[in-house]
Amino acid sequence: MSSSKIFMTSIVIVLISTLSACHQKPATEEQVPFVMVTQPQSKQNQLKSYAGEVQARQQATLAFRVTGHITKRYVEVGDRVTEGQLLAELDVKDAQLQLNVSKAQLENARSAAKNAEQELNRYKDLLPINAVSRSQYDVVDNQYKAAISALKQAQANYNVSLNQTHYNQLRATKNGVITQRDIEIGQVVAAGQAAYQLAIDGDREVVIGVPEQAVSKMQVGQAAWVTLWSAPEQRFAATVREISPATDQSRTFRVKVALKEGQSQIQLGQSARVYFSENQDNVISVPLASISAKQNQAYAWVVKPDHTLHKVDVKLGAYGRDSVSVISGLNASNWVVVGGVHLLREGQKINPIDRDNRAVNIQSGAK
């Protein structure tokens, strides 16, 4: 190859290298990540909500008062019943046999009491003329009293047996709606075993579960409002009626919120959400993704005006669905990192952006 060709080739290589270097960014700029940031939100007039279910304020468990074999069942879940309506029946054969036995014993006791009374009357006539002794009269008198006692016992046994035949019929105690059925035809049930659950007509309420960090802020009579998931645009006034003193199986406190309006529009079993308004001064909240912890100490990353990061220890309050209260460590003018906080380091340079990917200008007052 001639020297002129070698010279031209070298020039072309140098030009290509120079142009490539011009289009490359400095290494320091490539290492500055874009990080989403936000400012803490004030929690004044904050709304808290809890999901729940509409239930009747008064509910009753209906059960047979005797043991027996179920032969008939007349109502199903969702049926409306009236007071005294027949719901189910037990086999009455055994009860009827017992009633017949008690009736026969009652008839025998009546006959014995009648005979004892007649015998006593005869002795009453003979005693004044000394035809019988006083001791003989006393014996007959005691026999009469024993016969009367036996008659009363037989009458009571008959009444119990008669009631047993009536107890083989289960009837509604109040007007309402059947919400649960626990029996089947052919089943043998014990006395007192639950057969139906009856939601009694009247006031409705929403039952919710409240975590322990929030239940202490609630009190009976506190105002609230309710929305239905099927009609979220409608709001119904309500008040807290009852707060359970202990947690249930879900480790939450059962709170009953009584509805003050909309009773005719709200059906049993509907899904609802209860809202409470809280006024909290000097309390702010940040997204859950802004908080991390090391050695049981929670912290957040605060962005300085020069776009460097500073780790700040924080004291947390109540947790919400997607945010957490910050009692100390931050103020409303701070800018904090959202997400990926465990990947950052002290003094790291970042490009702060908001949720819409717009650059954020950190003011000098946000330290």
Residue frames relative to the residue before (quaternion, step in Angstrom):
aa qw qx qy qz dx dy dz
M 1.0000 0.0000 0.0000 0.0000 0.00 0.00 0.00
S 0.4655 -0.6907 0.4772 0.2803 3.60 -0.95 0.88
S 0.6427 -0.5441 0.3904 0.3722 3.56 -1.23 0.48
S 0.6278 0.5415 -0.3470 0.4384 3.61 1.07 -0.67
K 0.6534 0.5032 -0.3192 0.4669 3.58 1.00 -0.79
I 0.6339 0.5229 -0.3328 0.4625 3.59 1.01 -0.80
F 0.6451 0.5272 -0.3189 0.4519 3.59 0.99 -0.81
M 0.6649 0.4983 -0.3008 0.4681 3.62 0.92 -0.89
T 0.6385 0.5247 -0.3312 0.4554 3.60 0.99 -0.79
S 0.6445 0.5252 -0.3196 0.4546 3.59 0.96 -0.79
I 0.6390 0.5282 -0.3228 0.4566 3.58 0.99 -0.83
V 0.6536 0.5148 -0.3181 0.4545 3.60 0.94 -0.90
I 0.6462 0.5193 -0.3206 0.4582 3.63 0.95 -0.84
V 0.6555 0.5124 -0.3099 0.4602 3.57 0.93 -0.85
L 0.6585 0.5085 -0.3154 0.4564 3.60 0.95 -0.87
I 0.6493 0.5118 -0.3250 0.4592 3.60 0.96 -0.84
S 0.6551 0.5113 -0.3119 0.4606 3.58 0.93 -0.85
T 0.6568 0.5189 -0.3150 0.4473 3.56 0.99 -0.81
L 0.6648 0.4990 -0.3031 0.4660 3.59 0.97 -0.91
S 0.6371 0.5257 -0.3335 0.4546 3.60 0.99 -0.77
A 0.6596 0.5073 -0.3100 0.4599 3.56 0.95 -0.80
C 0.6284 0.5455 -0.3401 0.4380 3.60 1.05 -0.64
H 0.7149 0.4511 -0.2611 0.4661 3.57 1.04 -0.70
Q 0.5976 0.5567 -0.3784 0.4356 3.61 1.19 -0.10
K 0.4070 -0.7000 0.5349 0.2411 3.57 -1.07 0.87
P 0.6051 -0.5416 0.4196 0.4055 3.56 -1.17 0.43
A 0.5883 -0.6086 0.4060 0.3445 3.58 -1.06 0.75
T 0.6293 0.5548 -0.3466 0.4196 3.57 1.01 -0.69
E 0.6521 0.5090 -0.3268 0.4570 3.63 1.03 -0.69
E 0.6384 0.5370 -0.3446 0.4305 3.57 1.00 -0.75
Q 0.6943 0.5012 -0.2773 0.4357 3.60 1.06 -0.63
V 0.5731 0.5717 -0.3899 0.4390 3.64 1.22 -0.09
P 0.2223 -0.8171 0.5163 0.1278 3.63 -0.29 1.19
F 0.4277 -0.6345 0.5709 0.2975 3.51 -1.32 0.38
V 0.0332 -0.8166 0.5737 -0.0540 3.56 -0.69 1.15
M 0.4098 -0.7096 0.5175 0.2465 3.56 -0.93 0.92
V 0.0472 -0.7932 0.6070 -0.0102 3.55 -0.95 0.93
T 0.0461 -0.7769 0.6272 0.0322 3.54 -1.31 0.37
Q 0.4181 -0.6749 0.5391 0.2812 3.53 -1.29 0.24
P 0.5718 -0.5909 0.4306 0.3720 3.63 -1.05 0.66
Q 0.3475 -0.7344 0.5522 0.1871 3.51 -1.15 0.72
S 0.4676 -0.6543 0.5168 0.2934 3.55 -1.05 0.81
K 0.3122 -0.7730 0.5290 0.1589 3.57 -1.00 0.84
Q 0.3406 0.7236 -0.5266 0.2884 3.58 1.15 0.43
N 0.8352 0.0669 -0.1133 0.5340 3.54 -0.97 0.99
Q 0.2312 0.7908 -0.5291 0.2030 3.55 1.01 0.80
L 0.3021 -0.7371 0.5779 0.1775 3.54 -1.13 0.75
K 0.0912 -0.7588 0.6425 0.0560 3.55 -0.97 0.91
S 0.0630 -0.8073 0.5866 0.0136 3.56 -0.99 0.80
Y 0.1163 -0.7765 0.6184 0.0320 3.50 -1.24 0.67
A 0.4085 -0.7020 0.5298 0.2443 3.55 -0.99 0.87
G 0.0575 0.8058 -0.5854 0.0687 3.55 -1.08 0.74
E 0.4060 -0.6874 0.5516 0.2417 3.52 -1.39 -0.12
V 0.4506 -0.6783 0.5143 0.2690 3.55 -1.05 0.83
Q 0.0299 0.7893 -0.6107 0.0572 3.55 -0.84 1.04
A 0.5594 -0.5649 0.4756 0.3764 3.53 -1.31 0.28
R 0.5269 -0.6369 0.4539 0.3328 3.56 -1.01 0.74
Q 0.7701 0.2001 -0.1172 0.5943 3.57 1.09 -0.73
Q 0.0125 0.7864 -0.6154 0.0516 3.54 -0.85 1.06
A 0.1470 -0.7959 0.5847 0.0553 3.54 -1.10 0.71
T 0.2975 -0.7131 0.6071 0.1853 3.54 -1.15 0.76
L 0.1873 -0.7998 0.5657 0.0718 3.57 -0.61 1.16
A 0.0775 0.8009 -0.5849 0.1023 3.56 -0.86 1.01
F 0.5374 -0.5866 0.4918 0.3539 3.56 -1.27 0.46
R 0.4136 -0.7181 0.5099 0.2309 3.55 -1.12 0.69
V 0.7354 0.2959 -0.2033 0.5747 3.56 1.32 -0.02
T 0.5318 -0.5974 0.4954 0.3390 3.53 -1.32 0.35
G 0.2508 0.7879 -0.5350 0.1733 3.58 -0.98 0.75
H 0.5322 -0.6057 0.5086 0.3022 3.48 -1.48 0.05
I 0.3672 -0.7553 0.5012 0.2083 3.60 -0.61 1.15
T 0.1271 -0.8144 0.5653 0.0326 3.55 -0.78 1.08
K 0.8064 0.0999 -0.0393 0.5816 3.60 1.10 -0.61
R 0.0524 -0.7649 0.6419 0.0100 3.52 -1.21 0.73
Y 0.2016 -0.8539 0.4770 0.0520 3.56 -0.61 1.15
V 0.7843 0.2719 -0.1499 0.5371 3.64 1.10 -0.44
E 0.2501 -0.7468 0.6016 0.1337 3.53 -1.32 0.50
V 0.6873 -0.4492 0.3608 0.4424 3.56 -1.33 0.13
G 0.7634 0.3293 -0.2714 0.4848 3.56 -0.88 0.98
D 0.5551 0.6073 -0.4010 0.4028 3.59 1.23 -0.28
R 0.3492 -0.7015 0.5805 0.2215 3.55 -1.11 0.74
V 0.0875 -0.8039 0.5882 0.0107 3.57 -0.87 0.97
T 0.3185 -0.7266 0.5775 0.1926 3.53 -1.29 0.44
E 0.6647 -0.5135 0.3607 0.4054 3.54 -1.21 0.47
G 0.8011 0.2527 -0.2166 0.4974 3.56 -0.83 1.04
Q 0.4928 0.6703 -0.4390 0.3392 3.61 1.20 -0.17
L 0.4651 -0.6816 0.4978 0.2671 3.58 -1.00 0.89
L 0.1915 -0.8145 0.5444 0.0589 3.57 -0.77 1.12
A 0.7865 -0.1285 0.1275 0.5904 3.59 0.95 -0.87
E 0.2142 -0.7757 0.5831 0.1114 3.57 -1.29 0.42
L 0.3169 -0.7089 0.5993 0.1945 3.51 -1.30 0.58
D 0.6235 -0.5016 0.4321 0.4158 3.55 -1.30 0.28
V 0.2423 -0.8198 0.5094 0.0990 3.60 -0.63 1.14
K 0.3984 0.7485 -0.4738 0.2379 3.65 1.20 -0.04
D 0.6985 0.4612 -0.2860 0.4664 3.58 0.75 -0.99
A 0.6510 0.5105 -0.3193 0.4622 3.55 0.96 -0.81
Q 0.6486 0.5126 -0.3219 0.4614 3.58 1.02 -0.76
L 0.6327 0.5213 -0.3324 0.4663 3.58 1.04 -0.74
Q 0.6548 0.5000 -0.3124 0.4729 3.56 0.96 -0.82
L 0.6201 0.5353 -0.3377 0.4636 3.57 1.08 -0.71
N 0.6459 0.5160 -0.3232 0.4605 3.59 0.97 -0.82
V 0.6363 0.5187 -0.3270 0.4682 3.59 1.02 -0.80
S 0.6737 0.4939 -0.2964 0.4630 3.56 0.89 -0.90
K 0.6354 0.5269 -0.3313 0.4570 3.56 1.04 -0.74
A 0.6484 0.5042 -0.3192 0.4726 3.61 0.99 -0.81
Q 0.6497 0.5068 -0.3203 0.4674 3.59 0.98 -0.81
L 0.6323 0.5279 -0.3310 0.4603 3.57 1.07 -0.70
E 0.6469 0.5106 -0.3216 0.4662 3.59 0.98 -0.80
N 0.6404 0.5138 -0.3214 0.4717 3.61 1.00 -0.79
A 0.6615 0.5034 -0.3092 0.4620 3.55 0.97 -0.85
R 0.6269 0.5255 -0.3379 0.4656 3.60 1.03 -0.70
S 0.6592 0.5051 -0.3111 0.4621 3.59 0.93 -0.87
A 0.6604 0.5031 -0.3077 0.4649 3.56 0.97 -0.88
A 0.6581 0.5014 -0.3155 0.4648 3.57 0.98 -0.78
K 0.6384 0.5229 -0.3286 0.4594 3.60 1.04 -0.75
N 0.6558 0.4996 -0.3111 0.4728 3.57 0.97 -0.83
A 0.6542 0.5117 -0.3152 0.4593 3.57 0.98 -0.85
E 0.6384 0.5241 -0.3266 0.4594 3.57 1.06 -0.73
Q 0.6562 0.5018 -0.3130 0.4687 3.58 0.95 -0.86
E 0.6464 0.5153 -0.3217 0.4617 3.60 0.97 -0.82
L 0.6488 0.5146 -0.3182 0.4615 3.58 1.00 -0.82
N 0.6412 0.5225 -0.3332 0.4525 3.60 0.98 -0.78
R 0.6370 0.5179 -0.3379 0.4602 3.62 0.98 -0.74
Y 0.6723 0.4873 -0.2981 0.4707 3.57 0.93 -0.84
K 0.5927 0.5570 -0.3692 0.4496 3.57 1.13 -0.54
D 0.6687 0.4897 -0.2981 0.4735 3.57 1.06 -0.75
L 0.7058 0.4722 -0.2646 0.4569 3.60 1.05 -0.73
L 0.5846 0.6226 -0.3754 0.3600 3.57 1.08 -0.59
P 0.6671 0.5083 -0.3437 0.4225 3.70 0.82 -0.76
I 0.7298 0.3947 -0.2452 0.5016 3.63 1.07 -0.59
N 0.4769 -0.7162 0.3919 0.3257 3.55 1.33 0.33
A 0.3096 0.7515 -0.5178 0.2670 3.56 1.13 0.74
V 0.7499 0.1719 -0.1242 0.6267 3.57 1.26 -0.41
S 0.4959 -0.6490 0.4812 0.3183 3.50 -1.18 0.52
R 0.6521 -0.5158 0.3843 0.4014 3.49 -1.33 0.34
S 0.6410 0.5293 -0.3300 0.4473 3.60 1.00 -0.75
Q 0.6328 0.5179 -0.3347 0.4684 3.60 1.04 -0.71
Y 0.6373 0.5229 -0.3200 0.4669 3.56 1.03 -0.81
D 0.6552 0.5162 -0.3239 0.4464 3.58 0.93 -0.87
V 0.6226 0.5403 -0.3465 0.4477 3.59 1.01 -0.75
V 0.6755 0.4848 -0.2932 0.4720 3.58 0.92 -0.91
D 0.6294 0.5335 -0.3319 0.4572 3.56 1.04 -0.81
N 0.6619 0.4944 -0.3074 0.4722 3.62 0.95 -0.80
Q 0.6190 0.5332 -0.3443 0.4627 3.58 1.08 -0.70
Y 0.6390 0.5203 -0.3250 0.4641 3.56 1.03 -0.77
K 0.6634 0.4991 -0.3135 0.4610 3.59 0.90 -0.88
A 0.6389 0.5161 -0.3267 0.4677 3.60 1.02 -0.74
A 0.6409 0.5245 -0.3189 0.4609 3.57 1.05 -0.77
I 0.6398 0.5101 -0.3236 0.4751 3.58 1.02 -0.79
S 0.6435 0.5129 -0.3246 0.4664 3.62 0.97 -0.80
A 0.6502 0.5104 -0.3124 0.4681 3.57 1.00 -0.84
L 0.6248 0.5359 -0.3310 0.4615 3.56 1.08 -0.72
K 0.6536 0.5078 -0.3128 0.4659 3.59 0.95 -0.84
Q 0.6476 0.5129 -0.3166 0.4662 3.57 1.01 -0.83
A 0.6559 0.5056 -0.3093 0.4674 3.58 0.96 -0.85
Q 0.6327 0.5272 -0.3276 0.4631 3.57 1.05 -0.76
A 0.6544 0.5044 -0.3112 0.4696 3.58 0.99 -0.84
N 0.6470 0.5145 -0.3222 0.4613 3.59 0.95 -0.83
Y 0.6398 0.5187 -0.3225 0.4664 3.56 1.04 -0.78
N 0.6522 0.5152 -0.3192 0.4554 3.59 0.96 -0.84
V 0.6324 0.5222 -0.3287 0.4684 3.58 1.05 -0.79
S 0.6659 0.4964 -0.3042 0.4666 3.58 0.91 -0.90
L 0.6316 0.5246 -0.3326 0.4639 3.57 1.04 -0.75
N 0.6428 0.5106 -0.3198 0.4730 3.58 1.01 -0.81
Q 0.6138 0.5647 -0.3558 0.4216 3.56 1.04 -0.79
T 0.6410 0.5128 -0.3359 0.4619 3.59 1.01 -0.69
H 0.6549 0.4858 -0.3091 0.4895 3.58 1.10 -0.65
Y 0.6344 0.5411 -0.3306 0.4421 3.60 1.08 -0.68
N 0.5580 0.5909 -0.3947 0.4286 3.57 1.22 -0.19
Q 0.6660 0.4135 -0.2988 0.5443 3.56 1.30 0.03
L 0.2093 -0.7724 0.5910 0.1018 3.57 -0.81 1.06
R 0.0351 -0.8169 0.5746 -0.0369 3.55 -0.67 1.16
A 0.5691 -0.5975 0.4464 0.3462 3.57 -1.20 0.59
T 0.3707 -0.7486 0.5128 0.1980 3.55 -0.92 0.92
K 0.7891 0.0854 -0.0332 0.6074 3.60 1.21 -0.52
N 0.5792 -0.5250 0.4677 0.4125 3.55 -1.33 0.09
G 0.3329 0.7523 -0.5233 0.2225 3.58 -0.95 0.79
V 0.5186 -0.6089 0.5050 0.3243 3.52 -1.33 -0.43
I 0.4157 -0.6853 0.5386 0.2599 3.56 -1.00 0.85
T 0.1311 -0.8233 0.5510 0.0370 3.58 -0.63 1.13
Q 0.8052 0.0724 -0.0392 0.5873 3.61 1.19 -0.29
R 0.1100 -0.7733 0.6221 0.0537 3.57 -1.09 0.80
D 0.1042 -0.8288 0.5498 0.0037 3.57 -0.79 1.07
I 0.6709 0.4677 -0.3033 0.4891 3.62 1.18 0.34
E 0.1554 -0.7534 0.6315 0.0978 3.52 -1.33 0.45
I 0.5806 -0.5586 0.4529 0.3816 3.56 -1.21 0.50
G 0.7537 0.3297 -0.2760 0.4971 3.56 -0.88 0.99
Q 0.5707 0.5998 -0.3783 0.4140 3.57 1.25 -0.26
V 0.2995 -0.7122 0.6040 0.1954 3.55 -1.15 0.68
V 0.0906 -0.8141 0.5735 0.0084 3.56 -0.63 1.14
A 0.4226 -0.6792 0.5433 0.2548 3.52 -1.24 0.59
A 0.6282 -0.5208 0.4076 0.4097 3.53 -1.23 0.37
G 0.8098 0.2441 -0.2021 0.4937 3.55 -0.84 1.02
Q 0.4978 0.6493 -0.4392 0.3711 3.61 1.22 -0.09
A 0.5315 -0.6642 0.4244 0.3101 3.58 -0.84 1.02
A 0.1505 -0.7904 0.5908 0.0601 3.55 -0.92 0.99
Y 0.7939 -0.0200 0.0517 0.6055 3.58 0.92 -0.95
Q 0.2600 -0.6933 0.6389 0.2088 3.52 -1.35 0.40
L 0.1314 -0.8084 0.5733 0.0250 3.55 -0.75 1.10
A 0.2179 -0.7392 0.6256 0.1209 3.54 -0.84 1.07
I 0.3012 -0.7964 0.5027 0.1497 3.54 -0.35 1.27
D 0.5466 -0.6187 0.4557 0.3329 3.55 -1.02 0.85
G 0.4930 0.6378 -0.4879 0.3348 3.53 -1.08 0.77
D 0.8264 -0.2059 0.1608 0.4988 3.53 -1.14 -0.66
R 0.2574 -0.7397 0.6050 0.1435 3.50 -1.26 0.67
E 0.0490 -0.7852 0.6165 0.0300 3.57 -1.24 0.50
V 0.3646 -0.6977 0.5730 0.2277 3.53 -1.31 0.39
V 0.2094 -0.7774 0.5852 0.0963 3.55 -0.82 1.05
I 0.0263 -0.8058 0.5900 -0.0431 3.58 -0.73 1.12
G 0.3406 -0.7001 0.5822 0.2342 3.55 -1.33 0.28
V 0.1123 -0.8132 0.5709 0.0127 3.58 -0.67 1.12
P 0.4372 -0.7037 0.4871 0.2763 3.63 -0.81 0.92
E 0.6658 -0.5618 0.3272 0.3662 3.53 -1.19 0.62
Q 0.6585 0.5169 -0.3365 0.4311 3.62 1.03 -0.61
A 0.7171 0.4184 -0.2519 0.4973 3.60 1.25 -0.25
V 0.5948 0.6124 -0.3778 0.3585 3.60 1.09 -0.62
S 0.6052 0.5790 -0.3627 0.4085 3.60 1.09 -0.60
K 0.6638 0.4986 -0.3031 0.4679 3.59 1.21 -0.43
M 0.6225 0.5335 -0.3416 0.4596 3.59 1.26 -0.11
Q 0.0328 -0.7852 0.6179 0.0239 3.51 -1.24 0.49
V 0.6035 -0.5645 0.4199 0.3751 3.55 -1.18 0.59
G 0.7595 0.3209 -0.2685 0.4980 3.56 -0.87 0.99
Q 0.4667 0.6850 -0.4433 0.3411 3.58 1.25 -0.13
A 0.4630 -0.6977 0.4792 0.2630 3.55 -0.96 0.91
A 0.0499 0.7684 -0.6356 0.0548 3.55 -1.18 0.67
W 0.1567 -0.7565 0.6054 0.1912 3.55 -1.27 -0.11
V 0.3174 -0.7672 0.5470 0.1066 3.50 -1.20 0.74
T 0.0669 -0.7530 0.6519 0.0592 3.54 -1.16 0.73
L 0.3706 -0.7070 0.5581 0.2265 3.55 -1.17 0.65
W 0.5258 -0.6366 0.4567 0.3313 3.55 -1.02 0.74
S 0.6544 0.5040 -0.3134 0.4686 3.59 1.14 -0.53
A 0.7833 0.1251 -0.0733 0.6045 3.61 1.24 -0.39
P 0.0554 -0.8628 0.5018 0.0285 3.63 0.53 1.14
E 0.6075 0.5747 -0.3655 0.4087 3.60 1.16 -0.34
Q 0.6575 0.4886 -0.3080 0.4839 3.60 1.24 -0.29
R 0.1241 -0.7850 0.6048 0.0512 3.56 -1.01 0.87
F 0.1217 -0.7920 0.5974 0.0331 3.56 -0.98 0.92
A 0.4505 -0.6952 0.4951 0.2619 3.55 -0.86 1.02
A 0.0359 0.7942 -0.6026 0.0704 3.56 -1.08 0.79
T 0.1788 -0.7565 0.6158 0.1282 3.56 -1.34 0.21
V 0.5323 -0.5994 0.4870 0.3467 3.55 -1.22 0.51
R 0.1938 -0.8128 0.5437 0.0782 3.59 -0.66 1.13
E 0.8191 -0.0142 0.0683 0.5693 3.57 0.93 -0.83
I 0.1095 -0.7681 0.6291 0.0474 3.56 -1.06 0.85
S 0.3991 -0.7295 0.5018 0.2381 3.56 -0.66 1.09
P 0.4209 -0.7211 0.4876 0.2553 3.61 -0.96 0.81
A 0.7677 0.2626 -0.1498 0.5651 3.61 1.24 -0.21
T 0.5420 -0.6243 0.4550 0.3308 3.56 -1.21 0.50
D 0.4055 -0.6796 0.5495 0.2678 3.53 -1.29 0.40
Q 0.7869 -0.3270 0.2216 0.4740 3.59 -1.23 -0.30
S 0.6753 0.4770 -0.2930 0.4801 3.60 1.14 -0.51
R 0.4567 -0.7124 0.4146 0.3346 3.59 1.35 0.14
T 0.5719 0.5212 -0.4139 0.4795 3.55 1.08 0.75
F 0.4902 -0.6499 0.4966 0.3010 3.54 -1.25 0.44
R 0.3866 -0.7277 0.5266 0.2090 3.56 -0.88 1.01
V 0.0299 -0.7989 0.5994 -0.0409 3.57 -0.64 1.18
K 0.1960 -0.7794 0.5884 0.0884 3.55 -0.89 1.02
V 0.1310 -0.7956 0.5912 0.0163 3.54 -0.72 1.18
A 0.2598 -0.7999 0.5280 0.1179 3.56 -0.47 1.25
L 0.3850 -0.7196 0.5361 0.2157 3.56 -0.94 0.94
K 0.2750 -0.7678 0.5598 0.1465 3.56 -0.98 0.88
E 0.7895 0.1135 -0.0613 0.6001 3.59 1.25 -0.29
G 0.7400 0.4365 -0.2989 0.4154 3.53 -1.35 0.22
Q 0.2849 0.7976 -0.4988 0.1840 3.59 1.22 0.32
S 0.6983 0.4839 -0.2813 0.4461 3.57 0.93 -0.85
Q 0.6894 0.4894 -0.2774 0.4564 3.60 1.19 -0.50
I 0.6949 0.4742 -0.2583 0.4749 3.56 1.20 -0.50
Q 0.2278 -0.7907 0.5602 0.0958 3.53 -0.83 1.07
L 0.6013 -0.5673 0.4244 0.3693 3.55 -1.20 0.57
G 0.8015 0.3007 -0.2287 0.4635 3.55 -1.05 0.80
Q 0.4808 0.6682 -0.4506 0.3455 3.61 1.21 -0.09
S 0.4452 -0.6626 0.5335 0.2793 3.55 -1.17 0.67
A 0.0105 -0.8078 0.5870 -0.0528 3.53 -0.90 0.96
R 0.2251 -0.7385 0.6132 0.1673 3.55 -1.33 0.21
V 0.2314 -0.7775 0.5772 0.0936 3.53 -0.88 1.06
Y 0.1672 -0.7998 0.5737 0.0564 3.57 -0.85 1.03
F 0.0904 -0.7615 0.6407 0.0381 3.53 -1.13 0.84
S 0.2835 -0.7391 0.5874 0.1683 3.55 -1.10 0.76
E 0.0910 -0.8026 0.5893 0.0172 3.55 -0.82 1.05
N 0.1896 -0.7555 0.6183 0.1048 3.55 -0.96 0.92
Q 0.0935 0.7992 -0.5818 0.1184 3.56 -0.42 1.24
D 0.2449 -0.7850 0.5570 0.1163 3.56 -0.65 1.15
N 0.8553 0.1370 -0.1119 0.4870 3.55 -1.20 0.70
V 0.5687 0.5382 -0.4141 0.4642 3.58 1.04 0.74
I 0.0854 -0.7952 0.6001 0.0146 3.55 -0.84 1.01
S 0.2137 -0.7648 0.5924 0.1357 3.55 -1.27 0.28
V 0.1536 -0.7591 0.6272 0.0825 3.53 -1.25 0.59
P 0.6213 -0.5272 0.3980 0.4215 3.61 -1.18 0.34
L 0.6031 -0.5710 0.4146 0.3720 3.56 -1.13 0.62
A 0.6449 0.5458 -0.3167 0.4312 3.57 1.11 -0.72
S 0.6039 0.5639 -0.3622 0.4314 3.62 1.23 -0.12
I 0.7056 0.4684 -0.2437 0.4726 3.57 1.22 -0.40
S 0.0301 0.7436 -0.6679 0.0070 3.50 -1.13 0.79
A 0.2345 -0.7753 0.5701 0.1374 3.57 -1.24 0.05
K 0.0476 -0.7648 0.6422 0.0195 3.51 -1.23 0.63
Q 0.8325 -0.0261 -0.0400 0.5519 3.55 -0.72 1.12
N 0.6892 -0.5207 0.2519 0.4365 3.54 0.96 1.07
Q 0.6002 0.5186 -0.3797 0.4760 3.59 1.21 0.41
A 0.3152 -0.7592 0.5429 0.1717 3.58 -0.60 1.18
Y 0.0196 0.7970 -0.6031 0.0252 3.55 -1.11 0.69
A 0.1746 -0.7464 0.6303 0.1230 3.54 -1.37 0.28
W 0.4135 -0.6829 0.5399 0.2668 3.56 -1.24 0.46
V 0.1516 -0.7809 0.6036 0.0526 3.58 -0.75 1.13
V 0.3301 -0.7479 0.5471 0.1801 3.57 -0.94 0.93
K 0.3244 -0.7474 0.5534 0.1731 3.55 -0.83 1.06
P 0.6845 -0.4847 0.3345 0.4296 3.61 -1.23 0.25
D 0.6898 0.4484 -0.2920 0.4876 3.62 1.11 -0.53
H 0.5212 -0.6822 0.3720 0.3528 3.57 1.33 0.38
T 0.4884 0.5937 -0.4793 0.4234 3.56 1.04 0.76
L 0.4679 -0.7050 0.4759 0.2400 3.55 -1.24 0.58
H 0.0664 -0.7664 0.6380 0.0328 3.50 -1.21 0.70
K 0.3404 -0.7499 0.5342 0.1908 3.59 -0.77 1.05
V 0.0804 -0.7991 0.5958 -0.0061 3.56 -0.81 1.10
D 0.3646 -0.7117 0.5595 0.2181 3.56 -0.86 1.00
V 0.0940 -0.8065 0.5836 0.0112 3.59 -0.92 0.93
K 0.3012 -0.6999 0.6152 0.2023 3.51 -1.32 0.46
L 0.2475 -0.8163 0.5132 0.0954 3.55 -0.60 1.19
G 0.2950 -0.7310 0.5901 0.1742 3.51 -1.31 0.55
A 0.8269 -0.1770 0.1548 0.5108 3.55 -1.00 -0.88
Y 0.3730 -0.7097 0.5581 0.2140 3.54 -1.10 0.80
G 0.2109 -0.7510 0.6128 0.1268 3.54 -1.12 0.78
R 0.7665 -0.3485 0.2526 0.4766 3.54 -1.28 -0.25
D 0.8245 0.0163 0.0177 0.5653 3.63 0.87 -0.91
S 0.7225 0.3366 -0.2383 0.5549 3.58 1.23 0.34
V 0.2069 -0.7614 0.6017 0.1243 3.53 -1.33 0.25
S 0.4824 -0.6630 0.4933 0.2905 3.56 -1.07 0.77
V 0.1869 -0.7516 0.6239 0.1047 3.54 -1.15 0.75
I 0.2664 -0.7976 0.5258 0.1281 3.55 -0.45 1.24
S 0.8002 -0.0700 0.0635 0.5923 3.60 0.98 -0.76
G 0.6163 0.5592 -0.4208 0.3611 3.55 -1.28 0.51
L 0.7838 0.1848 -0.0974 0.5848 3.58 1.14 -0.60
N 0.1497 -0.7457 0.6316 0.1506 3.52 -1.35 0.22
A 0.7107 -0.5116 0.2929 0.3839 3.54 -1.26 0.41
S 0.6608 0.5200 -0.3154 0.4398 3.63 1.16 -0.42
N 0.5165 0.6513 -0.4158 0.3690 3.61 1.24 -0.21
W 0.2398 -0.6962 0.6471 0.1974 3.49 -1.37 0.39
V 0.0763 -0.8149 0.5745 0.0011 3.58 -0.67 1.10
V 0.5335 -0.6312 0.4693 0.3111 3.54 -1.20 0.65
V 0.1918 -0.7611 0.6107 0.1044 3.56 -1.11 0.78
G 0.8460 0.1264 -0.1190 0.5041 3.58 -0.60 1.15
G 0.8440 0.1889 -0.1537 0.4779 3.51 -1.14 0.72
V 0.2776 0.8153 -0.4794 0.1687 3.57 1.20 0.43
H 0.6352 0.5465 -0.3347 0.4312 3.60 1.14 -0.53
L 0.6550 0.5165 -0.3088 0.4569 3.60 1.28 -0.21
L 0.6172 0.5745 -0.3329 0.4222 3.60 1.27 -0.17
R 0.2169 -0.7686 0.5891 0.1231 3.55 -1.30 0.26
E 0.6579 -0.5231 0.3867 0.3793 3.53 -1.27 0.48
G 0.8359 0.1954 -0.1701 0.4839 3.55 -0.97 0.99
Q 0.4333 0.7132 -0.4615 0.3010 3.58 1.23 0.01
K 0.3955 -0.7044 0.5463 0.2212 3.56 -1.08 0.84
I 0.0039 0.8036 -0.5947 0.0213 3.59 -0.92 0.89
N 0.3558 -0.6523 0.6087 0.2783 3.51 -1.42 0.11
P 0.2118 -0.8188 0.5175 0.1298 3.63 -0.15 1.19
I 0.0009 0.7743 -0.6325 0.0200 3.56 -1.03 0.89
D 0.4438 -0.6744 0.5136 0.2906 3.56 -1.23 0.45
R 0.7595 -0.3917 0.2646 0.4469 3.58 -1.31 -0.11
D 0.6912 0.4360 -0.2698 0.5092 3.59 1.24 -0.39
N 0.5201 -0.6774 0.3785 0.3569 3.57 1.30 0.44
R 0.4422 0.6562 -0.4802 0.3784 3.56 1.09 0.73
A 0.5444 -0.6225 0.4522 0.3341 3.55 -1.06 0.76
V 0.2593 -0.7649 0.5759 0.1266 3.56 -1.04 0.86
N 0.2668 -0.7527 0.5857 0.1387 3.53 -0.92 0.98
I 0.2219 -0.7896 0.5619 0.1075 3.57 -0.43 1.22
Q 0.3215 -0.7624 0.5313 0.1818 3.57 -0.60 1.15
S 0.6311 -0.5693 0.3792 0.3659 3.55 -1.21 0.52
G 0.6349 0.5498 -0.3371 0.4254 3.60 1.16 -0.45
A 0.6327 0.5307 -0.3338 0.4546 3.60 1.24 -0.34
K 0.1093 0.8146 -0.5562 0.1229 3.55 0.12 1.31
